[in-house]
Amino acid sequence: MPIFRPFRGLRFVSEHFAESVAPPYDVLSTDDVRKLRASASTNITWIDVPLPEDGDDPYQIAAETLTTWCRSGVLIRDDMQAFTIYRMSFADESGTQRTISGVIGALEVVPEGAGGVLPHERTTPKASTDRLELTIATNANLSPVWGLSRASGLSRLLETPGEHLGRVTVDGVTHTVERVSEPERVAEIEKLVSAADVLIADGHHRYGVARQFRSHVDQRELNLSTDASTTMVFVNEMSPEQLAIAAIHRLYTNVNANALRDTLLKSYASIASIPADKHVLEEMARSAAIALVTDSSEVELFVPRDDANLGDRDLDGARLEQAFASLDHTVAYQHGVEHVVKAVRSGEASAGILIRPVPFDEIVRTAERGDLMPPKSTFFTPKLLTGLVIRQMEQD
């Protein structure tokens, strides 16, 4: 089972909290970063998202900025080891008010395949040099991985509020941060999370960088070895009430839309065509269907044929991989129906396929079997903010 520990976090002082946090680096465009930086000289993007204009060595500049903020009092280090309770309150797609509550701590960095910390989907190739160089320069975890704990009772354990540190509302989601430093409660959280596997929900690449950083430290015999054996992770209980899962749809290029449709018909049956509007996802859920998006004003619904050998897993992404296995094509990933429709109608993609969110039971089965879903199967929402707490690794 994975080790889960508290740590002495670096935190923005209360008067800077709301202006200093930001969405994660991998959802921000360059223009987004520039706007956030222009809004506050203490925004976390000055450290977390190096830009070309930052100079020849942006990672060193980020490290110097972090040091300056610590010395000037913009960031204050906790007096003692603590966990951070992080709550996200929002209205889901059905309009129901929800709150996801989890805890930020330092989770063990285990070798690939060792167990304890488990991936849930295959990852697409992605350059990780930037994140590794930034971690080496700052000796810090700036944004958390998102993990799902199989430990029953974590949500209940986090119901009691901790010391309130800050609250901010971004894009309709209210993010609340509390500190837990009382030894008895810290020990309870540590024991519970360390008693069960953690499934990585979001941040597979960040966790991979943590493995690379641990190897970097070990090979150079640096005196950060203890802290490099863990990385900053937000952990919440793997339960339906504590998850909001959206689909990541497919965009296809280097293939004709008619060829896609013809290939699809070998394993699927066309059942209806409906307007490409906001009700598409509702009809897909009702019909257990996927939807083919072309340059038409309507999308075409398809369901797997009874005689199609598409496996027993309730995963649209896996079924599509199998259905298109013999067809030459290039696939990209996009969430949001309107973005898929726009990409197809603009000619950016030949066609798109809308898929349904992965059912919670399939996530559980993936964990139990040790299986992997196709890349970009799940889109966990809301996205975790960066800058709520920073974990800077201390010298041994």
C-alpha positions as CSV (number, residue, x, y, z in Angstrom):
1,M,0.0,0.0,0.0
2,P,1.3,3.5,-0.8
3,I,2.7,5.9,1.9
4,F,0.7,9.1,2.3
5,R,2.2,11.8,4.5
6,P,1.6,15.4,5.5
7,F,4.1,18.1,4.6
8,R,5.1,21.6,5.5
9,G,3.4,23.5,2.7
10,L,4.2,26.9,1.2
11,R,1.0,29.0,1.1
12,F,0.1,32.4,-0.2
13,V,-0.9,34.8,2.5
14,S,-4.6,35.3,2.8
15,E,-4.7,38.7,1.1
16,H,-3.0,37.2,-2.0
17,F,-4.8,33.9,-2.1
18,A,-7.7,34.5,-4.6
19,E,-5.5,36.5,-7.1
20,S,-2.6,34.0,-6.9
21,V,-4.2,30.7,-7.8
22,A,-4.8,29.5,-11.4
23,P,-6.1,26.6,-13.5
24,P,-3.5,23.9,-14.1
25,Y,-0.8,24.6,-16.6
26,D,-2.0,22.0,-19.2
27,V,-5.4,23.8,-19.8
28,L,-3.9,27.3,-20.2
29,S,-3.0,28.9,-23.5
30,T,-0.1,31.4,-23.7
31,D,-2.7,34.2,-23.8
32,D,-4.4,32.8,-20.7
33,V,-1.0,32.9,-18.8
34,R,-0.2,36.4,-19.9
35,K,-3.7,37.6,-18.6
36,L,-3.2,35.9,-15.3
37,R,0.2,37.4,-14.9
38,A,-1.1,40.8,-15.8
39,S,-3.8,40.5,-13.2
40,A,-1.4,39.9,-10.3
41,S,2.4,40.0,-9.7
42,T,2.0,37.0,-7.4
43,N,0.0,34.7,-9.6
44,I,1.4,31.2,-9.5
45,T,1.8,31.2,-13.3
46,W,4.9,33.3,-12.9
47,I,6.5,30.1,-11.5
48,D,4.4,27.3,-12.9
49,V,4.2,28.2,-16.6
50,P,7.4,29.5,-18.1
51,L,6.9,31.7,-21.2
52,P,9.4,32.4,-24.0
53,E,9.7,36.0,-22.8
54,D,11.0,34.8,-19.5
55,G,14.6,34.6,-20.9
56,D,17.1,31.9,-21.8
57,D,16.7,30.0,-18.6
58,P,13.1,30.3,-17.6
59,Y,13.3,27.5,-15.0
60,Q,16.1,29.3,-13.1
61,I,14.0,32.5,-13.2
62,A,11.0,30.5,-11.8
63,A,13.2,29.2,-9.0
64,E,14.5,32.7,-8.2
65,T,10.9,34.0,-8.2
66,L,9.9,31.3,-5.7
67,T,12.8,32.1,-3.5
68,T,12.0,35.9,-3.6
69,W,8.4,35.2,-2.7
70,C,9.4,33.1,0.3
71,R,11.9,35.8,1.5
72,S,9.4,38.7,1.0
73,G,6.5,37.0,2.8
74,V,4.3,36.4,-0.2
75,L,4.6,32.7,0.6
76,I,4.7,31.4,4.2
77,R,5.7,27.9,5.1
78,D,3.6,25.9,7.6
79,D,5.1,25.7,11.1
80,M,4.4,22.0,11.2
81,Q,3.5,19.0,9.0
82,A,-0.1,19.3,7.8
83,F,-2.6,18.0,5.3
84,T,-4.7,20.3,3.2
85,I,-8.4,19.6,2.8
86,Y,-9.6,20.9,-0.5
87,R,-13.3,21.2,-1.4
88,M,-14.8,22.0,-4.8
89,S,-18.5,23.0,-4.8
90,F,-20.3,23.3,-8.2
91,A,-23.4,22.4,-10.2
92,D,-23.0,19.3,-12.3
93,E,-24.4,18.9,-15.9
94,S,-27.8,18.0,-14.5
95,G,-27.9,21.2,-12.3
96,T,-27.4,19.3,-9.1
97,Q,-25.3,21.0,-6.5
98,R,-22.2,18.9,-5.6
99,T,-19.2,19.1,-3.4
100,I,-16.1,17.0,-3.9
101,S,-13.9,16.9,-0.8
102,G,-10.4,15.5,-0.7
103,V,-7.0,15.9,0.9
104,I,-3.7,17.1,-0.4
105,G,-0.6,15.3,0.9
106,A,2.6,13.6,-0.2
107,L,2.0,10.2,-1.9
108,E,4.7,7.6,-2.4
109,V,6.3,7.5,-5.8
110,V,6.4,3.8,-6.7
111,P,8.1,2.2,-9.7
112,E,5.9,1.5,-12.7
113,G,4.1,-1.8,-12.2
114,A,4.9,-2.0,-8.5
115,G,1.3,-1.6,-7.4
116,G,-0.2,0.7,-4.7
117,V,-0.5,3.7,-7.1
118,L,-2.3,2.6,-10.2
119,P,-2.9,4.2,-13.6
120,H,-6.4,3.9,-15.0
121,E,-5.8,4.6,-18.7
122,R,-3.0,4.4,-21.2
123,T,-1.3,7.8,-21.8
124,T,-0.6,9.5,-25.1
125,P,3.0,10.5,-25.8
126,K,3.7,13.8,-24.3
127,A,6.9,15.8,-23.7
128,S,7.7,15.9,-20.0
129,T,11.0,17.7,-20.2
130,D,9.4,21.0,-19.2
131,R,7.9,19.7,-16.0
132,L,11.0,17.8,-15.1
133,E,13.3,20.8,-15.6
134,L,10.9,23.0,-13.6
135,T,10.9,20.5,-10.7
136,I,14.7,20.2,-10.7
137,A,15.1,24.0,-10.7
138,T,12.6,24.7,-8.0
139,N,12.8,21.4,-6.0
140,A,9.0,21.8,-5.7
141,N,5.7,20.2,-6.6
142,L,3.6,23.1,-7.9
143,S,0.4,21.3,-9.0
144,P,-1.1,18.1,-7.6
145,V,-1.8,14.8,-9.2
146,W,-5.4,13.7,-8.7
147,G,-5.8,10.3,-7.0
148,L,-8.8,8.2,-6.1
149,S,-8.5,6.3,-2.9
150,R,-10.2,2.9,-2.5
151,A,-10.2,3.5,1.3
152,S,-13.8,3.5,2.5
153,G,-14.6,6.3,4.9
154,L,-12.3,9.0,3.7
155,S,-15.2,11.4,2.8
156,R,-16.6,11.0,6.2
157,L,-13.3,11.6,7.9
158,L,-13.0,14.9,6.0
159,E,-16.5,16.2,6.9
160,T,-15.2,18.1,9.9
161,P,-13.7,21.4,8.7
162,G,-10.1,22.2,9.2
163,E,-8.5,25.7,9.7
164,H,-10.0,27.9,7.0
165,L,-7.3,29.3,4.7
166,G,-9.0,30.6,1.6
167,R,-11.9,30.5,-0.8
168,V,-12.2,31.5,-4.4
169,T,-14.8,31.0,-7.1
170,V,-13.6,30.3,-10.7
171,D,-15.9,29.6,-13.6
172,G,-18.8,28.8,-11.3
173,V,-16.8,26.4,-9.0
174,T,-16.1,27.4,-5.4
175,H,-12.7,26.2,-4.2
176,T,-12.2,26.1,-0.4
177,V,-8.9,25.3,1.3
178,E,-8.5,24.2,5.0
179,R,-5.4,23.1,6.9
180,V,-5.3,20.1,9.2
181,S,-2.3,20.0,11.6
182,E,-3.6,18.4,14.8
183,P,-1.5,15.3,15.3
184,E,-4.4,13.0,16.0
185,R,-6.4,14.0,13.0
186,V,-3.3,14.0,10.8
187,A,-2.5,10.4,11.9
188,E,-6.1,9.3,11.1
189,I,-5.9,10.6,7.6
190,E,-2.4,9.2,7.0
191,K,-3.4,5.8,8.2
192,L,-6.6,5.6,6.2
193,V,-5.2,6.7,2.8
194,S,-2.1,4.6,3.3
195,A,-4.2,1.5,3.8
196,A,-5.6,1.2,0.2
197,D,-4.6,1.5,-3.4
198,V,-4.8,4.9,-5.1
199,L,-5.9,5.1,-8.7
200,I,-4.6,8.0,-10.7
201,A,-7.6,10.0,-12.0
202,D,-5.8,12.9,-13.6
203,G,-2.1,13.7,-13.8
204,H,-0.5,10.5,-15.1
205,H,2.2,12.6,-16.8
206,R,2.9,14.5,-13.6
207,Y,3.3,11.3,-11.7
208,G,5.6,10.1,-14.4
209,V,7.7,13.2,-13.9
210,A,7.8,12.5,-10.2
211,R,9.3,9.1,-11.0
212,Q,11.9,10.8,-13.3
213,F,12.7,13.3,-10.5
214,R,13.2,10.6,-8.0
215,S,15.6,8.8,-10.4
216,H,17.4,12.1,-11.0
217,V,17.9,12.6,-7.2
218,D,19.0,9.1,-6.6
219,Q,21.5,9.0,-9.4
220,R,23.2,12.2,-8.2
221,E,23.0,11.2,-4.6
222,L,21.4,14.5,-3.7
223,N,20.2,15.2,-0.2
224,L,16.5,15.4,-1.3
225,S,16.1,11.6,-1.4
226,T,13.4,11.4,1.3
227,D,11.2,14.1,-0.2
228,A,11.8,12.9,-3.7
229,S,10.3,9.5,-2.8
230,T,6.8,11.2,-2.6
231,T,5.0,13.7,-4.7
232,M,2.0,16.1,-4.1
233,V,-1.3,14.4,-4.7
234,F,-5.0,15.4,-4.1
235,V,-6.8,12.3,-2.9
236,N,-10.5,11.8,-2.6
237,E,-12.6,8.7,-2.1
238,M,-13.5,6.7,-5.1
239,S,-17.3,6.9,-4.8
240,P,-20.1,8.1,-7.1
241,E,-20.8,11.0,-4.8
242,Q,-17.2,12.2,-5.0
243,L,-16.7,12.1,-8.7
244,A,-18.0,14.1,-11.7
245,I,-16.9,12.5,-14.9
246,A,-17.4,14.0,-18.4
247,A,-16.5,12.4,-21.7
248,I,-13.6,13.3,-24.0
249,H,-14.8,13.0,-27.5
250,R,-12.9,12.0,-30.7
251,L,-11.8,14.0,-33.7
252,Y,-10.6,12.2,-36.8
253,T,-8.3,13.4,-39.6
254,N,-6.5,11.7,-42.5
255,V,-9.6,9.8,-43.2
256,N,-12.8,10.4,-45.2
257,A,-16.0,10.8,-43.1
258,N,-17.8,8.3,-45.4
259,A,-15.0,5.8,-44.8
260,L,-15.5,6.3,-41.0
261,R,-19.2,5.7,-41.3
262,D,-18.9,2.6,-43.5
263,T,-16.4,1.1,-41.1
264,L,-18.6,2.0,-38.1
265,L,-21.5,0.2,-39.7
266,K,-19.6,-3.1,-39.6
267,S,-20.0,-3.1,-35.8
268,Y,-22.7,-0.6,-35.1
269,A,-26.3,0.0,-36.2
270,S,-27.5,3.5,-37.1
271,I,-30.7,4.3,-35.1
272,A,-31.5,8.0,-35.7
273,S,-30.3,11.4,-36.7
274,I,-30.9,14.3,-34.4
275,P,-30.0,18.0,-34.3
276,A,-26.5,18.9,-33.1
277,D,-27.6,20.9,-30.1
278,K,-27.4,20.8,-26.3
279,H,-29.7,17.8,-26.1
280,V,-27.4,15.5,-27.9
281,L,-25.8,14.1,-24.7
282,E,-29.2,13.4,-23.1
283,E,-30.3,11.4,-26.1
284,M,-27.0,9.5,-26.3
285,A,-27.5,8.6,-22.6
286,R,-31.1,7.5,-23.1
287,S,-30.2,5.4,-26.2
288,A,-26.8,4.1,-25.0
289,A,-25.5,5.5,-28.2
290,I,-22.5,7.3,-29.7
291,A,-22.9,10.1,-32.2
292,L,-21.1,10.6,-35.5
293,V,-20.5,14.3,-36.3
294,T,-20.0,15.4,-39.9
295,D,-20.6,18.7,-41.7
296,S,-24.3,18.0,-41.6
297,S,-26.6,20.0,-39.3
298,E,-27.5,16.7,-37.6
299,V,-25.5,14.0,-35.8
300,E,-26.1,10.3,-36.4
301,L,-26.7,8.0,-33.5
302,F,-25.2,4.5,-33.5
303,V,-25.5,1.6,-31.1
304,P,-23.3,-1.6,-31.0
305,R,-24.9,-4.5,-33.0
306,D,-25.8,-7.6,-31.0
307,D,-23.5,-9.7,-33.2
308,A,-20.5,-7.4,-32.9
309,N,-17.6,-8.7,-30.9
310,L,-16.7,-5.5,-29.1
311,G,-16.0,-6.9,-25.7
312,D,-17.8,-6.8,-22.4
313,R,-16.5,-3.5,-21.1
314,D,-18.9,-0.5,-21.1
315,L,-16.4,1.8,-22.7
316,D,-17.2,3.7,-25.9
317,G,-13.5,4.6,-26.4
318,A,-12.4,0.9,-26.3
319,R,-15.1,-0.1,-28.7
320,L,-14.2,2.6,-31.2
321,E,-10.5,1.6,-31.0
322,Q,-11.5,-2.0,-31.9
323,A,-14.0,-0.9,-34.6
324,F,-11.4,1.3,-36.3
325,A,-8.4,-1.0,-35.8
326,S,-8.0,-1.8,-39.5
327,L,-8.8,1.7,-40.7
328,D,-6.0,4.2,-41.4
329,H,-6.8,7.4,-39.5
330,T,-5.5,9.9,-37.0
331,V,-7.4,10.6,-33.8
332,A,-7.3,13.6,-31.5
333,Y,-9.3,14.3,-28.3
334,Q,-11.7,17.1,-27.4
335,H,-14.2,17.7,-24.6
336,G,-17.3,19.7,-25.2
337,V,-19.9,19.0,-27.9
338,E,-19.8,22.5,-29.3
339,H,-16.0,22.3,-29.8
340,V,-16.3,19.0,-31.7
341,V,-19.0,20.4,-34.0
342,K,-17.0,23.6,-34.6
343,A,-13.8,21.6,-35.4
344,V,-15.6,19.4,-38.0
345,R,-17.6,22.3,-39.6
346,S,-14.5,24.4,-39.9
347,G,-12.6,21.6,-41.7
348,E,-10.1,21.2,-38.8
349,A,-11.3,17.5,-38.6
350,S,-12.9,15.2,-41.1
351,A,-15.4,14.0,-38.6
352,G,-16.0,13.6,-34.9
353,I,-17.6,11.0,-32.6
354,L,-19.2,11.9,-29.4
355,I,-19.0,9.3,-26.7
356,R,-20.6,8.8,-23.3
357,P,-18.9,9.4,-19.9
358,V,-17.3,6.3,-18.5
359,P,-19.7,4.7,-15.9
360,F,-18.5,4.7,-12.3
361,D,-18.8,0.9,-12.2
362,E,-16.3,0.6,-15.1
363,I,-13.8,2.7,-13.2
364,V,-14.1,0.3,-10.2
365,R,-13.8,-2.7,-12.5
366,T,-10.7,-1.2,-14.1
367,A,-9.1,-0.8,-10.6
368,E,-10.1,-4.4,-9.6
369,R,-8.8,-6.0,-12.7
370,G,-5.7,-3.9,-13.1
371,D,-6.9,-3.0,-16.7
372,L,-6.2,0.2,-18.6
373,M,-8.7,2.2,-20.5
374,P,-7.8,3.8,-23.8
375,P,-6.1,7.2,-23.7
376,K,-8.4,10.2,-22.8
377,S,-11.3,8.0,-21.6
378,T,-12.2,10.2,-18.7
379,F,-12.4,13.9,-18.0
380,F,-12.7,14.4,-14.2
381,T,-14.2,17.8,-13.3
382,P,-13.8,20.3,-12.0
383,K,-10.1,20.8,-12.6
384,L,-7.9,21.2,-9.6
385,L,-6.4,24.7,-9.1
386,T,-2.7,25.3,-8.9
387,G,-1.3,27.4,-6.1
388,L,-3.5,26.3,-3.2
389,V,-0.4,24.9,-1.6
390,I,3.2,24.3,-2.8
391,R,5.3,21.4,-1.7
392,Q,8.9,22.5,-1.7
393,M,11.3,19.6,-0.9
394,E,13.5,20.2,2.1
395,Q,17.1,19.1,2.5
396,D,17.8,15.9,4.4
